[in-house]
Amino acid sequence: MRSSLIALALLTLGAVQVVQAAPSSTFDAGNDGWTVSDTNPPFDSFGGSFTPDYDEAGQFIRFTDPSSMSFFFEAPESFLGDLSAYYGGVLRYSQTLSVQTPPWRDDPDVVLVNGSGLVLVYQNVNQPGTDWTGFEVSLSAGGWRVGTLDGSFATAAQMQAVLGDLQRLRIRGEYISGVIETTALDNVSISAVPEPASWAFMLAGAGLLSARVRRRRA
């Protein structure tokens, strides 16, 4: 009986791991290949490229504003390519700022670019604080715009086209007007929405475990 319970538990946990497997950077041992670019709109092009500082004690990366242009954290290859399976999922990350004023709201917080040059941009309601601030950005059409923050709202087809051939993922570092802020980044991840079949599989495994435990107690 115990071996059956263990097998069911491992099967259920395995299903969870398959569903949840996704690109992530927790910066436990370095900058995980992230870089920084300093550029001006349009955000489909690269500017100067830099290596962010790594805080070994806190296990996160940070960078200090290098110029009057806008700087972004650039995701490594592990976050790029065919991410069509993550449509409808969530991009999560955390940031802090060294200063809070004067705020700069003219840049998008997240930029996605595909191989055809289609650019989708997103801006959160709030900027990061001086303490760690977590953000969750839906990878579906709602809230995303084409090209600039004043562009048309992205369609589901455009979001799917970008995720199907993602060549660039940028997270903003430029939040303050003036060359004064240091921005930190941590716990970046992309998670998918489990398919109904996967949820059913996991729930069935959990149900079997629960039923067997109840029978043993009876």
C-alpha positions as CSV (number, residue, x, y, z in Angstrom):
1,M,0.0,0.0,0.0
2,R,2.8,2.4,0.9
3,S,4.6,1.8,-2.4
4,S,1.3,2.5,-4.3
5,L,0.9,5.8,-2.4
6,I,4.5,6.8,-3.2
7,A,4.0,6.0,-6.8
8,L,0.9,8.0,-7.1
9,A,2.5,10.9,-5.3
10,L,5.5,10.9,-7.6
11,L,3.2,10.7,-10.7
12,T,1.2,13.7,-9.5
13,L,4.3,15.7,-8.7
14,G,5.8,14.8,-12.0
15,A,2.7,16.1,-13.8
16,V,2.9,19.4,-11.8
17,Q,6.6,19.7,-12.7
18,V,5.9,19.2,-16.4
19,V,3.1,21.8,-16.4
20,Q,5.1,24.4,-14.4
21,A,8.5,24.0,-16.3
22,A,9.2,27.4,-17.6
23,P,12.0,30.0,-18.2
24,S,13.2,31.5,-14.9
25,S,16.0,33.5,-13.4
26,T,16.5,33.7,-9.7
27,F,20.1,34.8,-9.9
28,D,21.3,32.3,-7.4
29,A,24.8,32.1,-8.9
30,G,25.2,35.0,-11.2
31,N,23.5,37.2,-13.7
32,D,22.1,34.2,-15.7
33,G,23.1,35.8,-19.0
34,W,21.0,38.9,-18.6
35,T,22.4,42.1,-20.1
36,V,21.4,45.8,-20.2
37,S,20.8,47.9,-23.3
38,D,20.6,51.7,-23.3
39,T,18.5,53.1,-26.2
40,N,15.8,55.4,-27.4
41,P,12.5,54.6,-29.1
42,P,11.7,52.6,-31.2
43,F,12.5,49.8,-28.7
44,D,13.0,47.2,-31.4
45,S,16.7,48.2,-31.8
46,F,19.7,47.7,-29.5
47,G,21.6,50.6,-28.0
48,G,24.8,50.4,-25.9
49,S,25.2,47.0,-24.2
50,F,26.3,46.5,-20.6
51,T,26.7,43.8,-18.0
52,P,24.6,44.3,-14.9
53,D,26.1,44.2,-11.5
54,Y,25.5,41.0,-9.5
55,D,24.7,41.3,-5.8
56,E,26.1,38.0,-4.4
57,A,24.7,38.5,-0.9
58,G,21.2,39.3,-2.1
59,Q,21.3,37.2,-5.3
60,F,19.9,39.7,-7.7
61,I,21.1,42.0,-10.5
62,R,21.1,45.8,-10.7
63,F,22.3,48.6,-12.9
64,T,22.8,52.3,-12.5
65,D,21.3,54.6,-15.2
66,P,24.2,55.2,-17.6
67,S,22.9,58.2,-19.7
68,S,19.9,60.4,-20.6
69,M,18.5,57.5,-22.8
70,S,16.4,54.7,-21.5
71,F,17.9,51.5,-20.2
72,F,16.3,48.0,-20.2
73,F,17.3,44.6,-18.8
74,E,17.6,42.2,-21.7
75,A,16.6,38.6,-21.2
76,P,18.9,35.8,-22.3
77,E,18.2,33.0,-24.8
78,S,16.5,30.8,-22.3
79,F,13.6,33.2,-22.4
80,L,13.4,33.5,-26.1
81,G,12.3,31.4,-29.1
82,D,9.0,29.6,-29.5
83,L,7.0,30.5,-26.4
84,S,3.6,29.9,-28.0
85,A,2.8,27.4,-25.2
86,Y,2.9,30.3,-22.8
87,Y,0.1,32.3,-24.4
88,G,-2.3,33.2,-21.7
89,G,0.4,32.6,-19.0
90,V,2.1,35.1,-16.8
91,L,5.4,37.0,-16.8
92,R,6.5,37.6,-13.2
93,Y,9.4,39.7,-11.9
94,S,10.4,41.9,-8.9
95,Q,12.2,45.2,-8.9
96,T,13.5,47.9,-6.5
97,L,14.5,51.5,-7.2
98,S,17.1,53.5,-5.3
99,V,15.0,56.7,-5.5
100,Q,11.4,57.4,-6.2
101,T,11.2,60.9,-7.7
102,P,10.8,62.4,-10.2
103,P,9.0,59.5,-11.9
104,W,9.4,58.8,-15.6
105,R,6.3,57.2,-17.2
106,D,7.0,57.6,-21.0
107,D,8.6,54.2,-21.5
108,P,6.9,50.7,-21.5
109,D,7.7,48.4,-18.6
110,V,7.9,45.3,-20.8
111,V,8.8,45.0,-24.5
112,L,8.4,41.9,-26.7
113,V,9.8,41.7,-30.2
114,N,9.5,38.9,-32.7
115,G,11.6,37.9,-35.7
116,S,9.5,39.9,-38.0
117,G,10.0,43.1,-36.0
118,L,6.5,43.2,-34.4
119,V,6.8,45.1,-31.2
120,L,4.4,44.8,-28.3
121,V,4.7,46.9,-25.2
122,Y,3.1,46.9,-21.7
123,Q,3.0,49.4,-18.8
124,N,2.1,48.4,-15.2
125,V,-0.2,50.6,-13.1
126,N,2.6,51.4,-10.6
127,Q,6.4,51.8,-10.7
128,P,8.7,49.8,-8.3
129,G,9.2,51.1,-4.8
130,T,12.4,51.3,-2.7
131,D,11.4,47.9,-1.3
132,W,11.0,44.9,-3.6
133,T,7.9,45.2,-5.7
134,G,6.5,42.2,-7.5
135,F,4.8,42.4,-10.9
136,E,2.6,40.0,-12.8
137,V,2.0,40.6,-16.5
138,S,-0.5,38.6,-18.4
139,L,0.8,37.1,-21.7
140,S,-2.6,37.5,-23.4
141,A,-3.8,40.4,-25.6
142,G,-5.4,42.6,-22.9
143,G,-3.3,45.6,-21.9
144,W,-0.6,45.2,-24.6
145,R,-0.1,47.8,-27.3
146,V,1.6,47.7,-30.7
147,G,4.8,49.6,-31.0
148,T,4.3,52.4,-28.4
149,L,2.2,53.1,-25.4
150,D,-0.1,55.1,-27.7
151,G,-0.4,52.4,-30.2
152,S,-3.4,50.3,-30.9
153,F,-4.3,47.5,-28.5
154,A,-2.7,44.2,-29.5
155,T,-4.9,41.4,-30.8
156,A,-4.7,37.8,-29.7
157,A,-3.2,36.9,-33.1
158,Q,-0.4,39.5,-32.6
159,M,0.4,38.3,-29.1
160,Q,0.5,34.7,-30.4
161,A,2.8,35.8,-33.3
162,V,5.2,37.5,-30.9
163,L,5.3,34.6,-28.5
164,G,5.7,32.1,-31.3
165,D,9.0,33.7,-32.4
166,L,10.2,35.8,-29.5
167,Q,13.6,37.4,-30.2
168,R,13.7,40.0,-27.5
169,L,12.3,40.4,-24.0
170,R,13.0,43.7,-22.2
171,I,12.2,44.8,-18.7
172,R,12.5,48.5,-18.0
173,G,15.2,49.9,-15.8
174,E,14.6,53.6,-16.6
175,Y,11.9,54.8,-14.1
176,I,13.2,58.2,-13.0
177,S,13.6,61.4,-14.9
178,G,17.3,62.2,-14.8
179,V,20.5,60.1,-14.7
180,I,20.2,59.2,-11.0
181,E,18.5,55.8,-10.3
182,T,19.8,52.3,-9.7
183,T,17.3,49.6,-10.5
184,A,17.5,46.0,-9.3
185,L,15.8,42.9,-10.8
186,D,15.1,39.5,-9.3
187,N,12.8,36.4,-9.7
188,V,12.0,36.6,-13.4
189,S,9.8,33.8,-14.6
190,I,7.3,32.8,-17.3
191,S,4.6,30.3,-16.4
192,A,2.0,28.7,-18.6
193,V,-1.7,28.1,-17.9
194,P,-2.0,24.3,-17.6
195,E,-4.2,22.7,-20.2
196,P,-7.5,21.2,-18.9
197,A,-6.2,17.7,-19.5
198,S,-3.2,18.4,-17.3
199,W,-5.4,19.8,-14.5
200,A,-7.6,16.8,-14.7
201,F,-4.6,14.4,-14.5
202,M,-3.2,16.2,-11.5
203,L,-6.6,16.4,-9.8
204,A,-7.3,12.7,-10.5
205,G,-3.9,11.8,-8.9
206,A,-4.7,13.9,-5.9
207,G,-8.1,12.3,-5.6
208,L,-6.7,8.8,-5.7
209,L,-4.2,9.7,-3.0
210,S,-6.9,11.2,-0.8
211,A,-9.2,8.2,-1.3
212,R,-6.5,5.7,-0.4
213,V,-5.6,7.6,2.7
214,R,-9.3,7.7,3.8
215,R,-9.5,3.9,3.3
216,R,-6.5,3.3,5.4
217,R,-8.0,5.3,8.2
218,A,-11.4,3.6,8.1
